[in-house]
Amino acid sequence: MSNDDQPQHDRTGAATTVERRGNVRQTMHAVFTARLSAIQLLGGGRDISRSGAYFMTSDEIPCEVTFNVDGQDTTLGARIVRIDAVSPGTFGIAVHFDQRLPESKLPA
């Protein structure tokens, strides 16, 4: 079997060709606001320099997310599950809602 015929895997060993999300994503353009309460995270350090540090935590990062679809604001409790550096000074933030979003709150 050639390398082209083998499934592709990410750095964790998971197959990248399998969709692991439980719900279908819809593209939307909306303004999001996230509010974080005063939280304290406990974690272990991996590395440190004079300009920054990297640490890992198993603590959840709770937040409240508000977004506007078709002129209607929706506010939900959520937790931050991933933060990606998209470009210098720009970050992508993935949140998991505390409750399922009703179909009526999704863009038409």
Backbone as XML, in Angstrom:
<?xml version="1.0"?>
<chain id="A" units="angstrom">
  <residue number="1" name="MET">
    <atom name="N" x="0.853" y="-1.180" z="0.000"/>
    <atom name="CA" x="0.000" y="0.000" z="0.000"/>
    <atom name="C" x="0.894" y="1.236" z="0.000"/>
  </residue>
  <residue number="2" name="SER">
    <atom name="N" x="0.636" y="2.201" z="-0.892"/>
    <atom name="CA" x="1.438" y="3.419" z="-0.957"/>
    <atom name="C" x="1.021" y="4.379" z="0.140"/>
  </residue>
  <residue number="3" name="ASN">
    <atom name="N" x="1.852" y="5.405" z="0.374"/>
    <atom name="CA" x="1.511" y="6.411" z="1.386"/>
    <atom name="C" x="0.221" y="7.138" z="1.057"/>
  </residue>
  <residue number="4" name="ASP">
    <atom name="N" x="-0.092" y="7.274" z="-0.256"/>
    <atom name="CA" x="-1.318" y="7.971" z="-0.660"/>
    <atom name="C" x="-2.568" y="7.190" z="-0.278"/>
  </residue>
  <residue number="5" name="ASP">
    <atom name="N" x="-2.438" y="5.851" z="-0.150"/>
    <atom name="CA" x="-3.593" y="5.019" z="0.162"/>
    <atom name="C" x="-3.845" y="4.898" z="1.653"/>
  </residue>
  <residue number="6" name="GLN">
    <atom name="N" x="-2.882" y="5.312" z="2.483"/>
    <atom name="CA" x="-3.027" y="5.183" z="3.924"/>
    <atom name="C" x="-3.788" y="6.379" z="4.480"/>
  </residue>
  <residue number="7" name="PRO">
    <atom name="N" x="-4.590" y="6.146" z="5.525"/>
    <atom name="CA" x="-5.313" y="7.282" z="6.133"/>
    <atom name="C" x="-4.333" y="8.278" z="6.724"/>
  </residue>
  <residue number="8" name="GLN">
    <atom name="N" x="-4.693" y="9.550" z="6.664"/>
    <atom name="CA" x="-3.877" y="10.610" z="7.242"/>
    <atom name="C" x="-4.217" y="10.751" z="8.715"/>
  </residue>
  <residue number="9" name="HIS">
    <atom name="N" x="-3.203" y="11.089" z="9.531"/>
    <atom name="CA" x="-3.396" y="11.238" z="10.969"/>
    <atom name="C" x="-2.819" y="12.560" z="11.428"/>
  </residue>
  <residue number="10" name="ASP">
    <atom name="N" x="-3.432" y="13.134" z="12.468"/>
    <atom name="CA" x="-2.895" y="14.359" z="13.056"/>
    <atom name="C" x="-1.844" y="14.005" z="14.096"/>
  </residue>
  <residue number="11" name="ARG">
    <atom name="N" x="-1.326" y="15.014" z="14.791"/>
    <atom name="CA" x="-0.241" y="14.780" z="15.735"/>
    <atom name="C" x="-0.650" y="13.918" z="16.928"/>
  </residue>
  <residue number="12" name="THR">
    <atom name="N" x="-1.954" y="13.752" z="17.152"/>
    <atom name="CA" x="-2.405" y="12.903" z="18.257"/>
    <atom name="C" x="-2.606" y="11.465" z="17.812"/>
  </residue>
  <residue number="13" name="GLY">
    <atom name="N" x="-2.504" y="11.217" z="16.510"/>
    <atom name="CA" x="-2.728" y="9.879" z="15.983"/>
    <atom name="C" x="-4.144" y="9.657" z="15.497"/>
  </residue>
  <residue number="14" name="ALA">
    <atom name="N" x="-5.013" y="10.658" z="15.637"/>
    <atom name="CA" x="-6.406" y="10.527" z="15.196"/>
    <atom name="C" x="-6.474" y="10.662" z="13.674"/>
  </residue>
  <residue number="15" name="ALA">
    <atom name="N" x="-7.347" y="9.887" z="13.063"/>
    <atom name="CA" x="-7.540" y="9.974" z="11.619"/>
    <atom name="C" x="-8.136" y="11.329" z="11.275"/>
  </residue>
  <residue number="16" name="THR">
    <atom name="N" x="-7.543" y="12.014" z="10.314"/>
    <atom name="CA" x="-8.013" y="13.345" z="9.950"/>
    <atom name="C" x="-9.144" y="13.300" z="8.939"/>
  </residue>
  <residue number="17" name="THR">
    <atom name="N" x="-9.446" y="12.139" z="8.398"/>
    <atom name="CA" x="-10.509" y="12.033" z="7.412"/>
    <atom name="C" x="-11.863" y="11.741" z="8.045"/>
  </residue>
  <residue number="18" name="VAL">
    <atom name="N" x="-11.899" y="11.524" z="9.338"/>
    <atom name="CA" x="-13.148" y="11.223" z="10.035"/>
    <atom name="C" x="-13.637" y="12.483" z="10.734"/>
  </residue>
  <residue number="19" name="GLU">
    <atom name="N" x="-14.890" y="12.851" z="10.484"/>
    <atom name="CA" x="-15.486" y="14.010" z="11.150"/>
    <atom name="C" x="-15.882" y="13.593" z="12.555"/>
  </residue>
  <residue number="20" name="ARG">
    <atom name="N" x="-15.303" y="14.258" z="13.566"/>
    <atom name="CA" x="-15.553" y="13.894" z="14.955"/>
    <atom name="C" x="-16.570" y="14.799" z="15.617"/>
  </residue>
  <residue number="21" name="ARG">
    <atom name="N" x="-17.034" y="15.832" z="14.957"/>
    <atom name="CA" x="-18.023" y="16.731" z="15.559"/>
    <atom name="C" x="-19.387" y="16.051" z="15.573"/>
  </residue>
  <residue number="22" name="GLY">
    <atom name="N" x="-20.141" y="16.341" z="16.612"/>
    <atom name="CA" x="-21.456" y="15.740" z="16.739"/>
    <atom name="C" x="-22.553" y="16.477" z="15.998"/>
  </residue>
  <residue number="23" name="ASN">
    <atom name="N" x="-22.274" y="17.714" z="15.559"/>
    <atom name="CA" x="-23.290" y="18.515" z="14.885"/>
    <atom name="C" x="-22.690" y="19.159" z="13.640"/>
  </residue>
  <residue number="24" name="VAL">
    <atom name="N" x="-23.543" y="19.408" z="12.657"/>
    <atom name="CA" x="-23.117" y="20.042" z="11.415"/>
    <atom name="C" x="-22.851" y="21.518" z="11.671"/>
  </residue>
  <residue number="25" name="ARG">
    <atom name="N" x="-21.743" y="22.033" z="11.153"/>
    <atom name="CA" x="-21.401" y="23.449" z="11.310"/>
    <atom name="C" x="-22.031" y="24.248" z="10.179"/>
  </residue>
  <residue number="26" name="GLN">
    <atom name="N" x="-22.475" y="25.457" z="10.486"/>
    <atom name="CA" x="-23.007" y="26.367" z="9.486"/>
    <atom name="C" x="-22.153" y="27.626" z="9.499"/>
  </residue>
  <residue number="27" name="THR">
    <atom name="N" x="-21.783" y="28.086" z="8.308"/>
    <atom name="CA" x="-21.031" y="29.325" z="8.204"/>
    <atom name="C" x="-21.954" y="30.480" z="8.563"/>
  </residue>
  <residue number="28" name="MET">
    <atom name="N" x="-21.448" y="31.409" z="9.368"/>
    <atom name="CA" x="-22.249" y="32.565" z="9.734"/>
    <atom name="C" x="-21.337" y="33.756" z="9.954"/>
  </residue>
  <residue number="29" name="HIS">
    <atom name="N" x="-21.880" y="34.916" z="9.789"/>
    <atom name="CA" x="-21.168" y="36.155" z="10.065"/>
    <atom name="C" x="-21.976" y="36.878" z="11.132"/>
  </residue>
  <residue number="30" name="ALA">
    <atom name="N" x="-21.425" y="36.952" z="12.318"/>
    <atom name="CA" x="-22.129" y="37.570" z="13.430"/>
    <atom name="C" x="-21.105" y="38.179" z="14.369"/>
  </residue>
  <residue number="31" name="VAL">
    <atom name="N" x="-21.573" y="39.100" z="15.173"/>
    <atom name="CA" x="-20.718" y="39.692" z="16.203"/>
    <atom name="C" x="-20.881" y="38.848" z="17.462"/>
  </residue>
  <residue number="32" name="PHE">
    <atom name="N" x="-19.770" y="38.394" z="18.004"/>
    <atom name="CA" x="-19.764" y="37.602" z="19.236"/>
    <atom name="C" x="-19.139" y="38.411" z="20.356"/>
  </residue>
  <residue number="33" name="THR">
    <atom name="N" x="-19.682" y="38.293" z="21.536"/>
    <atom name="CA" x="-19.099" y="38.863" z="22.746"/>
    <atom name="C" x="-18.952" y="37.735" z="23.748"/>
  </residue>
  <residue number="34" name="ALA">
    <atom name="N" x="-17.776" y="37.578" z="24.327"/>
    <atom name="CA" x="-17.556" y="36.563" z="25.352"/>
    <atom name="C" x="-17.174" y="37.255" z="26.647"/>
  </residue>
  <residue number="35" name="ARG">
    <atom name="N" x="-17.822" y="36.856" z="27.736"/>
    <atom name="CA" x="-17.522" y="37.403" z="29.055"/>
    <atom name="C" x="-16.952" y="36.288" z="29.916"/>
  </residue>
  <residue number="36" name="LEU">
    <atom name="N" x="-15.827" y="36.558" z="30.514"/>
    <atom name="CA" x="-15.197" y="35.606" z="31.414"/>
    <atom name="C" x="-15.263" y="36.164" z="32.818"/>
  </residue>
  <residue number="37" name="SER">
    <atom name="N" x="-15.737" y="35.349" z="33.731"/>
    <atom name="CA" x="-15.751" y="35.778" z="35.126"/>
    <atom name="C" x="-14.342" y="35.625" z="35.681"/>
  </residue>
  <residue number="38" name="ALA">
    <atom name="N" x="-14.126" y="36.151" z="36.859"/>
    <atom name="CA" x="-12.817" y="36.019" z="37.498"/>
    <atom name="C" x="-12.582" y="34.544" z="37.780"/>
  </residue>
  <residue number="39" name="ILE">
    <atom name="N" x="-11.658" y="33.957" z="37.051"/>
    <atom name="CA" x="-11.358" y="32.544" z="37.228"/>
    <atom name="C" x="-9.882" y="32.374" z="37.532"/>
  </residue>
  <residue number="40" name="GLN">
    <atom name="N" x="-9.574" y="31.263" z="38.118"/>
    <atom name="CA" x="-8.186" y="30.936" z="38.406"/>
    <atom name="C" x="-7.926" y="29.553" z="37.839"/>
  </residue>
  <residue number="41" name="LEU">
    <atom name="N" x="-6.903" y="29.428" z="37.002"/>
    <atom name="CA" x="-6.553" y="28.152" z="36.404"/>
    <atom name="C" x="-5.308" y="27.600" z="37.080"/>
  </residue>
  <residue number="42" name="LEU">
    <atom name="N" x="-5.325" y="26.322" z="37.353"/>
    <atom name="CA" x="-4.167" y="25.652" z="37.932"/>
    <atom name="C" x="-3.612" y="24.710" z="36.882"/>
  </residue>
  <residue number="43" name="GLY">
    <atom name="N" x="-2.322" y="24.804" z="36.618"/>
    <atom name="CA" x="-1.738" y="23.947" z="35.604"/>
    <atom name="C" x="-0.261" y="23.741" z="35.817"/>
  </residue>
  <residue number="44" name="GLY">
    <atom name="N" x="0.293" y="22.916" z="34.975"/>
    <atom name="CA" x="1.717" y="22.617" z="35.040"/>
    <atom name="C" x="2.459" y="23.306" z="33.917"/>
  </residue>
  <residue number="45" name="GLY">
    <atom name="N" x="3.618" y="23.859" z="34.233"/>
    <atom name="CA" x="4.411" y="24.556" z="33.236"/>
    <atom name="C" x="5.154" y="23.611" z="32.324"/>
  </residue>
  <residue number="46" name="ARG">
    <atom name="N" x="5.233" y="23.974" z="31.057"/>
    <atom name="CA" x="6.003" y="23.193" z="30.098"/>
    <atom name="C" x="7.291" y="23.901" z="29.747"/>
  </residue>
  <residue number="47" name="ASP">
    <atom name="N" x="7.191" y="25.220" z="29.513"/>
    <atom name="CA" x="8.407" y="25.979" z="29.240"/>
    <atom name="C" x="8.192" y="27.449" z="29.566"/>
  </residue>
  <residue number="48" name="ILE">
    <atom name="N" x="9.289" y="28.173" z="29.699"/>
    <atom name="CA" x="9.231" y="29.591" z="30.049"/>
    <atom name="C" x="10.416" y="30.298" z="29.428"/>
  </residue>
  <residue number="49" name="SER">
    <atom name="N" x="10.194" y="31.545" z="29.041"/>
    <atom name="CA" x="11.266" y="32.403" z="28.526"/>
    <atom name="C" x="11.095" y="33.773" z="29.153"/>
  </residue>
  <residue number="50" name="ARG">
    <atom name="N" x="11.915" y="34.719" z="28.762"/>
    <atom name="CA" x="11.789" y="36.075" z="29.294"/>
    <atom name="C" x="10.539" y="36.766" z="28.774"/>
  </residue>
  <residue number="51" name="SER">
    <atom name="N" x="9.965" y="36.283" z="27.658"/>
    <atom name="CA" x="8.808" y="36.971" z="27.077"/>
    <atom name="C" x="7.498" y="36.205" z="27.206"/>
  </residue>
  <residue number="52" name="GLY">
    <atom name="N" x="7.516" y="35.006" z="27.777"/>
    <atom name="CA" x="6.264" y="34.280" z="27.907"/>
    <atom name="C" x="6.451" y="32.890" z="28.478"/>
  </residue>
  <residue number="53" name="ALA">
    <atom name="N" x="5.358" y="32.183" z="28.622"/>
    <atom name="CA" x="5.389" y="30.834" z="29.174"/>
    <atom name="C" x="4.290" y="30.004" z="28.535"/>
  </residue>
  <residue number="54" name="TYR">
    <atom name="N" x="4.437" y="28.706" z="28.620"/>
    <atom name="CA" x="3.420" y="27.772" z="28.141"/>
    <atom name="C" x="3.105" y="26.827" z="29.287"/>
  </residue>
  <residue number="55" name="PHE">
    <atom name="N" x="1.818" y="26.722" z="29.622"/>
    <atom name="CA" x="1.430" y="25.773" z="30.654"/>
    <atom name="C" x="0.174" y="25.047" z="30.215"/>
  </residue>
  <residue number="56" name="MET">
    <atom name="N" x="-0.085" y="23.927" z="30.840"/>
    <atom name="CA" x="-1.240" y="23.099" z="30.515"/>
    <atom name="C" x="-2.129" y="22.993" z="31.742"/>
  </residue>
  <residue number="57" name="THR">
    <atom name="N" x="-3.422" y="22.923" z="31.505"/>
    <atom name="CA" x="-4.382" y="22.802" z="32.600"/>
    <atom name="C" x="-5.508" y="21.875" z="32.181"/>
  </residue>
  <residue number="58" name="SER">
    <atom name="N" x="-6.100" y="21.227" z="33.145"/>
    <atom name="CA" x="-7.306" y="20.447" z="32.878"/>
    <atom name="C" x="-8.537" y="21.214" z="33.359"/>
  </residue>
  <residue number="59" name="ASP">
    <atom name="N" x="-8.316" y="22.402" z="33.922"/>
    <atom name="CA" x="-9.420" y="23.250" z="34.361"/>
    <atom name="C" x="-10.183" y="23.787" z="33.160"/>
  </residue>
  <residue number="60" name="GLU">
    <atom name="N" x="-11.492" y="23.810" z="33.258"/>
    <atom name="CA" x="-12.312" y="24.396" z="32.206"/>
    <atom name="C" x="-12.300" y="25.916" z="32.326"/>
  </residue>
  <residue number="61" name="ILE">
    <atom name="N" x="-12.490" y="26.594" z="31.204"/>
    <atom name="CA" x="-12.531" y="28.053" z="31.182"/>
    <atom name="C" x="-13.968" y="28.457" z="30.856"/>
  </residue>
  <residue number="62" name="PRO">
    <atom name="N" x="-14.780" y="28.719" z="31.894"/>
    <atom name="CA" x="-16.175" y="29.075" z="31.645"/>
    <atom name="C" x="-16.301" y="30.497" z="31.099"/>
  </residue>
  <residue number="63" name="CYS">
    <atom name="N" x="-17.343" y="30.709" z="30.299"/>
    <atom name="CA" x="-17.620" y="32.045" z="29.777"/>
    <atom name="C" x="-19.103" y="32.142" z="29.448"/>
  </residue>
  <residue number="64" name="GLU">
    <atom name="N" x="-19.536" y="33.333" z="29.139"/>
    <atom name="CA" x="-20.887" y="33.580" z="28.658"/>
    <atom name="C" x="-20.729" y="34.205" z="27.287"/>
  </residue>
  <residue number="65" name="VAL">
    <atom name="N" x="-21.398" y="33.640" z="26.287"/>
    <atom name="CA" x="-21.261" y="34.094" z="24.905"/>
    <atom name="C" x="-22.583" y="34.690" z="24.444"/>
  </residue>
  <residue number="66" name="THR">
    <atom name="N" x="-22.510" y="35.875" z="23.841"/>
    <atom name="CA" x="-23.672" y="36.513" z="23.229"/>
    <atom name="C" x="-23.367" y="36.720" z="21.754"/>
  </residue>
  <residue number="67" name="PHE">
    <atom name="N" x="-24.311" y="36.352" z="20.890"/>
    <atom name="CA" x="-24.149" y="36.597" z="19.460"/>
    <atom name="C" x="-25.485" y="37.024" z="18.870"/>
  </residue>
  <residue number="68" name="ASN">
    <atom name="N" x="-25.407" y="37.685" z="17.726"/>
    <atom name="CA" x="-26.596" y="38.239" z="17.078"/>
    <atom name="C" x="-26.787" y="37.558" z="15.738"/>
  </residue>
  <residue number="69" name="VAL">
    <atom name="N" x="-27.953" y="36.944" z="15.548"/>
    <atom name="CA" x="-28.329" y="36.333" z="14.275"/>
    <atom name="C" x="-29.665" y="36.916" z="13.871"/>
  </residue>
  <residue number="70" name="ASP">
    <atom name="N" x="-29.724" y="37.451" z="12.672"/>
    <atom name="CA" x="-30.960" y="38.025" z="12.128"/>
    <atom name="C" x="-31.586" y="39.047" z="13.077"/>
  </residue>
  <residue number="71" name="GLY">
    <atom name="N" x="-30.743" y="39.879" z="13.705"/>
    <atom name="CA" x="-31.221" y="40.948" z="14.568"/>
    <atom name="C" x="-31.620" y="40.519" z="15.965"/>
  </residue>
  <residue number="72" name="GLN">
    <atom name="N" x="-31.400" y="39.247" z="16.317"/>
    <atom name="CA" x="-31.801" y="38.763" z="17.632"/>
    <atom name="C" x="-30.569" y="38.299" z="18.413"/>
  </residue>
  <residue number="73" name="ASP">
    <atom name="N" x="-30.392" y="38.860" z="19.618"/>
    <atom name="CA" x="-29.293" y="38.447" z="20.487"/>
    <atom name="C" x="-29.622" y="37.127" z="21.176"/>
  </residue>
  <residue number="74" name="THR">
    <atom name="N" x="-28.623" y="36.272" z="21.286"/>
    <atom name="CA" x="-28.730" y="35.022" z="22.030"/>
    <atom name="C" x="-27.548" y="34.959" z="22.983"/>
  </residue>
  <residue number="75" name="THR">
    <atom name="N" x="-27.813" y="34.663" z="24.254"/>
    <atom name="CA" x="-26.762" y="34.541" z="25.257"/>
    <atom name="C" x="-26.816" y="33.147" z="25.853"/>
  </residue>
  <residue number="76" name="LEU">
    <atom name="N" x="-25.649" y="32.507" z="25.897"/>
    <atom name="CA" x="-25.545" y="31.145" z="26.408"/>
    <atom name="C" x="-24.322" y="31.005" z="27.291"/>
  </residue>
  <residue number="77" name="GLY">
    <atom name="N" x="-24.409" y="30.124" z="28.272"/>
    <atom name="CA" x="-23.229" y="29.729" z="29.009"/>
    <atom name="C" x="-22.404" y="28.815" z="28.122"/>
  </residue>
  <residue number="78" name="ALA">
    <atom name="N" x="-21.098" y="28.863" z="28.273"/>
    <atom name="CA" x="-20.222" y="28.053" z="27.428"/>
    <atom name="C" x="-18.904" y="27.829" z="28.150"/>
  </residue>
  <residue number="79" name="ARG">
    <atom name="N" x="-18.043" y="27.065" z="27.515"/>
    <atom name="CA" x="-16.675" y="26.920" z="28.003"/>
    <atom name="C" x="-15.745" y="26.948" z="26.810"/>
  </residue>
  <residue number="80" name="ILE">
    <atom name="N" x="-14.619" y="27.585" z="26.980"/>
    <atom name="CA" x="-13.621" y="27.668" z="25.914"/>
    <atom name="C" x="-12.935" y="26.320" z="25.807"/>
  </residue>
  <residue number="81" name="VAL">
    <atom name="N" x="-12.904" y="25.764" z="24.587"/>
    <atom name="CA" x="-12.287" y="24.453" z="24.384"/>
    <atom name="C" x="-11.030" y="24.509" z="23.526"/>
  </residue>
  <residue number="82" name="ARG">
    <atom name="N" x="-10.812" y="25.620" z="22.821"/>
    <atom name="CA" x="-9.603" y="25.741" z="21.998"/>
    <atom name="C" x="-9.362" y="27.194" z="21.648"/>
  </residue>
  <residue number="83" name="ILE">
    <atom name="N" x="-8.097" y="27.586" z="21.635"/>
    <atom name="CA" x="-7.694" y="28.911" z="21.173"/>
    <atom name="C" x="-6.559" y="28.710" z="20.184"/>
  </residue>
  <residue number="84" name="ASP">
    <atom name="N" x="-6.716" y="29.234" z="18.973"/>
    <atom name="CA" x="-5.709" y="29.121" z="17.925"/>
    <atom name="C" x="-5.181" y="30.493" z="17.564"/>
  </residue>
  <residue number="85" name="ALA">
    <atom name="N" x="-3.883" y="30.592" z="17.321"/>
    <atom name="CA" x="-3.305" y="31.812" z="16.761"/>
    <atom name="C" x="-3.512" y="31.746" z="15.253"/>
  </residue>
  <residue number="86" name="VAL">
    <atom name="N" x="-4.380" y="32.608" z="14.719"/>
    <atom name="CA" x="-4.707" y="32.608" z="13.289"/>
    <atom name="C" x="-3.660" y="33.387" z="12.505"/>
  </residue>
  <residue number="87" name="SER">
    <atom name="N" x="-3.303" y="34.534" z="13.013"/>
    <atom name="CA" x="-2.255" y="35.382" z="12.445"/>
    <atom name="C" x="-1.768" y="36.276" z="13.577"/>
  </residue>
  <residue number="88" name="PRO">
    <atom name="N" x="-0.675" y="37.000" z="13.386"/>
    <atom name="CA" x="-0.197" y="37.849" z="14.497"/>
    <atom name="C" x="-1.299" y="38.788" z="15.000"/>
  </residue>
  <residue number="89" name="GLY">
    <atom name="N" x="-1.635" y="38.655" z="16.274"/>
    <atom name="CA" x="-2.642" y="39.517" z="16.884"/>
    <atom name="C" x="-4.078" y="39.094" z="16.659"/>
  </residue>
  <residue number="90" name="THR">
    <atom name="N" x="-4.323" y="37.970" z="15.976"/>
    <atom name="CA" x="-5.675" y="37.483" z="15.716"/>
    <atom name="C" x="-5.792" y="36.043" z="16.180"/>
  </residue>
  <residue number="91" name="PHE">
    <atom name="N" x="-6.853" y="35.757" z="16.938"/>
    <atom name="CA" x="-7.028" y="34.430" z="17.504"/>
    <atom name="C" x="-8.399" y="33.870" z="17.155"/>
  </residue>
  <residue number="92" name="GLY">
    <atom name="N" x="-8.475" y="32.587" z="16.944"/>
    <atom name="CA" x="-9.731" y="31.874" z="16.772"/>
    <atom name="C" x="-10.064" y="31.210" z="18.098"/>
  </residue>
  <residue number="93" name="ILE">
    <atom name="N" x="-11.304" y="31.334" z="18.546"/>
    <atom name="CA" x="-11.709" y="30.772" z="19.831"/>
    <atom name="C" x="-12.896" y="29.842" z="19.609"/>
  </residue>
  <residue number="94" name="ALA">
    <atom name="N" x="-12.753" y="28.586" z="20.039"/>
    <atom name="CA" x="-13.842" y="27.606" z="19.938"/>
    <atom name="C" x="-14.466" y="27.453" z="21.317"/>
  </residue>
  <residue number="95" name="VAL">
    <atom name="N" x="-15.788" y="27.535" z="21.366"/>
    <atom name="CA" x="-16.504" y="27.343" z="22.626"/>
    <atom name="C" x="-17.484" y="26.185" z="22.479"/>
  </residue>
  <residue number="96" name="HIS">
    <atom name="N" x="-17.775" y="25.538" z="23.583"/>
    <atom name="CA" x="-18.791" y="24.490" z="23.634"/>
    <atom name="C" x="-19.912" y="25.031" z="24.506"/>
  </residue>
  <residue number="97" name="PHE">
    <atom name="N" x="-21.128" y="25.110" z="23.938"/>
    <atom name="CA" x="-22.258" y="25.641" z="24.685"/>
    <atom name="C" x="-22.660" y="24.688" z="25.810"/>
  </residue>
  <residue number="98" name="ASP">
    <atom name="N" x="-23.120" y="25.240" z="26.919"/>
    <atom name="CA" x="-23.590" y="24.429" z="28.049"/>
    <atom name="C" x="-24.887" y="23.698" z="27.720"/>
  </residue>
  <residue number="99" name="GLN">
    <atom name="N" x="-25.649" y="24.229" z="26.768"/>
    <atom name="CA" x="-26.883" y="23.577" z="26.323"/>
    <atom name="C" x="-26.953" y="23.655" z="24.809"/>
  </residue>
  <residue number="100" name="ARG">
    <atom name="N" x="-27.664" y="22.727" z="24.203"/>
    <atom name="CA" x="-27.780" y="22.713" z="22.743"/>
    <atom name="C" x="-28.531" y="23.950" z="22.267"/>
  </residue>
  <residue number="101" name="LEU">
    <atom name="N" x="-28.061" y="24.523" z="21.197"/>
    <atom name="CA" x="-28.680" y="25.701" z="20.610"/>
    <atom name="C" x="-29.909" y="25.268" z="19.807"/>
  </residue>
  <residue number="102" name="PRO">
    <atom name="N" x="-31.070" y="25.855" z="20.062"/>
    <atom name="CA" x="-32.268" y="25.488" z="19.285"/>
    <atom name="C" x="-32.067" y="25.818" z="17.806"/>
  </residue>
  <residue number="103" name="GLU">
    <atom name="N" x="-32.646" y="25.029" z="16.957"/>
    <atom name="CA" x="-32.548" y="25.217" z="15.494"/>
    <atom name="C" x="-32.974" y="26.635" z="15.105"/>
  </residue>
  <residue number="104" name="SER">
    <atom name="N" x="-33.939" y="27.197" z="15.810"/>
    <atom name="CA" x="-34.449" y="28.531" z="15.486"/>
    <atom name="C" x="-33.407" y="29.629" z="15.718"/>
  </residue>
  <residue number="105" name="LYS">
    <atom name="N" x="-32.350" y="29.347" z="16.472"/>
    <atom name="CA" x="-31.312" y="30.334" z="16.754"/>
    <atom name="C" x="-30.187" y="30.288" z="15.734"/>
  </residue>
  <residue number="106" name="LEU">
    <atom name="N" x="-30.205" y="29.315" z="14.822"/>
    <atom name="CA" x="-29.184" y="29.210" z="13.787"/>
    <atom name="C" x="-29.542" y="30.121" z="12.621"/>
  </residue>
  <residue number="107" name="PRO">
    <atom name="N" x="-28.554" y="30.569" z="11.856"/>
    <atom name="CA" x="-28.858" y="31.426" z="10.697"/>
    <atom name="C" x="-29.702" y="30.667" z="9.665"/>
  </residue>
  <residue number="108" name="ALA">
    <atom name="N" x="-30.598" y="31.411" z="9.011"/>
    <atom name="CA" x="-31.496" y="30.786" z="8.017"/>
    <atom name="C" x="-30.749" y="30.404" z="6.756"/>
  </residue>
</chain>
